[in-house]
Amino acid sequence: MTVKQVMVVGAGQMGAGIALVFARSGYQVQLYDNNKEALERGKQYIENIFNKDIAKGKMETDSKREAMERLQVVGELDEKPLTADFIIEAVVENLEVKQEVFRKLDKLAPEHTIFATNTSSLPITEIAAVTKRAEQFIGMHFMNPVPVMKLVEIIRGLETSEATYQTVKDLTEALGKQDVEVKDFPGFVSNRVLMPMINEAVYTVFEGIASIEDVDQVMKLGMNHPMGPLQLADFIGLDTCLSIMEILYDGFGDSKYRPCPLLRQYVQAGRLGKKTGRGFYTYSD
């Protein structure tokens, strides 16, 4: 199937980033969010990235103008039939919320429309099951920050058709990304490997083995990681890290995925990382 029109549902950093790469790659894009402030922030984020690219000589002013003309922000669905060939959801990492989004979209989207979720850990098959197009449903997990990171995990649900997979694979390549096909298991590959490492780093601090700074220093200098796991957790969001660990723990029933009590305590205290100004580290505006 040829995809010409794309809708991105959710204008947070991930959704705005996904909308950006589609618009930059020549697609007509609708960015939808029922939160007007989030929608405005998302649009401003896209424009800011384009301006930085222009300043670095990576983009021409005319290319930015054309990309912004391809982008339409939408604050209401109004129960009108949609026209997008491909709709990708990037809302909060919560199964019930995502299912409700797709129940509504399933009623409004054309029969040929492919649905994708940008979930980082939730079961594709279970989300797809609330729609009448499970064969046209797939996981398309972008990495953060979307405009920079090359990887996209493509996750087939139980009913995902070969045609749907091939269309999404072609889309990924058209965006200049590198795809990896992954089976529908909790955490997929990226977070099944990454989150236990972050969780173990939190345990190392919790058990008093080393300080926050020293744990990160070991991984940066000893393992050549560009960012320590605790600083990375702050950038991801400690609430997101906790949610993914809980999904892994529930999905596999294995104690090695048990979230560290300190991680849970930080989330309860509202220390969610960079987005709240404080996590394992403190951040200023």
C-alpha positions in Angstrom: 0.0 0.0 0.0 1.2 3.5 -0.8 1.1 5.9 2.2 0.6 9.6 1.4 -1.2 10.9 4.5 -0.1 10.3 8.1 -1.7 11.1 11.4 0.2 11.1 14.6 -1.9 10.9 17.8 -0.2 12.6 20.8 1.9 15.8 20.6 4.4 15.1 23.3 8.1 14.8 22.6 7.8 11.4 20.9 4.7 12.3 18.9 6.1 15.6 17.8 9.4 14.0 16.9 7.5 11.3 14.8 5.5 14.0 13.1 8.7 15.9 12.3 10.4 13.0 10.6 7.4 12.3 8.5 6.9 15.9 7.4 10.6 16.2 6.7 10.4 13.1 4.5 7.7 14.5 2.3 4.5 13.1 3.9 1.3 15.1 4.6 1.0 14.9 8.4 -1.7 15.7 10.9 -0.5 16.0 14.5 -3.5 15.5 16.8 -3.8 16.1 20.6 -6.8 17.2 22.5 -4.6 19.2 24.8 -4.1 22.6 23.1 -1.1 23.5 25.1 0.6 20.2 24.3 -0.2 20.7 20.6 1.3 24.2 20.6 4.5 22.9 22.4 4.7 20.0 19.9 4.5 22.4 16.9 7.1 24.7 18.5 9.4 21.8 19.2 9.3 20.8 15.5 10.0 24.4 14.4 12.9 24.7 16.9 14.5 21.5 15.6 14.2 22.7 12.0 15.7 26.1 13.0 18.7 24.3 14.6 19.1 22.2 11.4 19.2 25.4 9.4 21.7 27.0 11.7 24.0 23.9 11.3 23.6 23.9 7.5 21.7 20.7 7.5 18.5 22.2 6.1 17.5 24.9 3.7 15.0 27.6 4.7 12.8 26.6 1.8 12.8 23.0 2.9 11.7 24.0 6.4 8.9 26.1 4.9 7.7 23.2 2.8 7.9 20.7 5.7 5.9 23.1 7.9 3.3 23.5 5.2 2.9 19.7 5.1 2.2 19.7 8.8 -1.3 20.3 10.2 -2.1 20.5 13.9 -5.5 19.1 14.9 -7.1 19.7 18.3 -10.4 17.9 17.8 -11.5 14.9 15.8 -15.2 16.0 15.8 -16.3 12.4 15.0 -15.6 13.1 11.3 -14.2 10.4 9.1 -10.4 10.5 8.9 -8.4 10.4 5.7 -5.0 9.2 6.8 -3.5 6.1 5.2 -1.4 5.5 8.3 -2.1 6.4 11.9 0.5 6.1 14.7 -0.3 6.6 18.3 2.2 8.1 20.8 0.2 8.8 23.9 1.0 7.9 27.6 2.4 4.4 28.2 -0.8 2.9 29.6 -2.6 0.0 28.1 -6.2 1.1 28.8 -5.5 4.6 27.5 -4.0 3.3 24.3 -6.9 0.8 23.8 -9.4 3.6 24.2 -7.6 5.7 21.6 -7.7 2.9 19.1 -11.4 2.1 19.8 -12.2 5.6 18.7 -9.8 5.7 15.8 -11.2 2.4 14.5 -14.6 4.0 14.1 -13.3 7.0 12.2 -10.5 5.7 10.0 -11.0 4.4 6.5 -10.9 0.6 6.1 -7.5 0.6 4.4 -5.8 2.6 7.2 -2.9 0.9 9.0 -2.7 1.5 12.7 0.6 1.6 14.6 1.5 2.1 18.2 4.8 3.6 19.5 4.5 1.7 22.7 7.9 0.9 24.2 6.8 -2.2 26.1 3.1 -3.0 26.0 1.7 -6.0 24.1 0.8 -5.2 20.4 -1.6 -8.1 20.2 -3.7 -6.9 23.2 -3.9 -3.4 21.9 -4.8 -4.5 18.4 -7.6 -6.8 19.8 -9.9 -3.8 20.5 -10.0 -2.9 16.8 -11.6 -4.7 13.9 -8.3 -4.5 11.9 -5.8 -6.6 13.9 -4.2 -7.7 10.6 -3.5 -4.0 9.9 -2.1 -3.3 13.3 1.6 -3.2 14.2 4.1 -1.8 16.7 6.5 0.9 15.5 8.8 1.8 18.4 10.9 4.9 17.7 13.8 5.8 19.9 14.1 9.2 21.7 15.0 11.7 20.4 13.2 10.7 17.3 14.9 13.2 14.8 18.3 11.9 15.8 18.1 8.2 16.6 18.2 5.8 13.7 16.6 2.7 15.2 12.9 1.7 14.9 11.7 -1.6 16.4 8.9 -3.1 14.3 6.8 -5.5 16.3 4.2 -7.8 14.7 1.1 -8.7 16.7 -0.3 -12.2 16.4 -2.6 -11.2 13.5 -0.4 -8.6 11.7 -0.3 -9.3 8.0 2.8 -9.6 5.9 1.5 -6.7 3.7 1.2 -4.4 6.8 4.7 -5.4 8.0 6.1 -4.6 4.5 4.4 -1.3 4.3 5.7 -0.2 7.7 9.2 -1.5 6.9 9.2 0.6 3.7 7.9 3.6 5.6 10.8 3.2 8.1 13.3 3.2 5.3 11.7 6.2 3.6 12.2 8.1 6.9 15.9 7.3 6.8 15.6 5.0 9.8 17.0 1.4 10.4 14.4 -1.2 11.3 14.7 -4.3 13.4 12.0 -6.9 13.5 11.0 -7.9 17.0 8.5 -10.4 18.3 5.6 -9.4 20.6 7.1 -10.0 24.0 7.2 -7.6 27.0 9.8 -4.8 26.5 10.6 -6.1 23.0 14.5 -5.9 22.7 15.4 -2.4 23.6 13.7 -2.1 27.0 14.1 -5.7 27.9 17.8 -5.2 27.8 18.1 -1.5 28.8 15.6 -1.3 31.7 17.0 -4.1 33.9 20.4 -2.4 33.5 19.0 0.9 34.8 17.1 -1.0 37.5 20.3 -2.7 38.6 22.1 0.6 38.7 19.3 1.9 41.0 19.8 -1.2 43.2 23.5 -0.4 43.4 22.8 3.0 44.8 20.0 1.6 47.0 22.3 -0.9 48.6 25.0 1.7 49.2 27.6 0.1 47.0 28.4 3.4 45.2 27.1 6.9 44.8 24.9 8.0 41.9 27.8 9.9 40.2 30.2 7.0 40.6 27.8 4.4 39.2 27.3 6.6 36.1 31.1 7.2 35.9 31.8 3.4 35.9 29.5 2.9 33.0 30.7 5.9 31.0 34.4 5.4 31.5 34.5 1.6 31.9 31.9 0.6 29.4 32.2 3.5 27.0 28.5 4.5 27.4 27.8 8.1 26.3 25.6 8.6 29.3 25.4 6.8 32.7 22.3 4.7 33.4 21.0 6.9 36.1 21.3 10.1 34.1 19.7 8.2 31.2 16.8 7.2 33.5 16.3 10.9 34.4 16.1 11.7 30.7 13.7 8.9 30.0 11.5 9.7 33.0 11.6 7.6 36.2 7.9 7.0 36.0 8.4 5.5 32.5 11.2 3.4 33.8 9.1 2.1 36.6 6.1 1.4 34.4 8.3 -0.6 32.0 9.9 -2.6 34.8 6.4 -3.4 36.1 5.3 -4.6 32.7 8.4 -6.8 32.5 7.8 -8.1 36.0 4.1 -8.9 35.3 4.8 -10.2 31.9 7.5 -12.7 32.8 6.9 -13.3 36.5 10.6 -13.4 37.0 12.1 -11.7 40.1 15.0 -10.4 38.1 12.6 -7.8 36.8 11.4 -6.6 40.2 11.5 -2.8 40.3 14.0 -1.4 42.9 12.2 0.1 45.9 14.2 3.3 45.5 13.0 3.8 42.0 9.4 3.4 43.2 10.0 5.8 46.1 11.5 8.5 43.8 8.4 8.2 41.6 6.1 8.5 44.6 7.9 11.6 45.6 7.4 13.2 42.2 11.1 13.0 41.4 10.5 11.9 37.8 13.8 13.1 36.3 14.6 16.0 33.9 11.0 16.8 33.1 10.2 17.7 36.8 13.6 19.2 37.5 14.7 16.5 39.8 15.4 12.8 39.7 18.7 11.2 40.5 20.1 14.6 39.5 18.8 18.1 39.9 18.1 20.2 36.7 17.6 23.9 36.2 15.6 25.6 33.5 
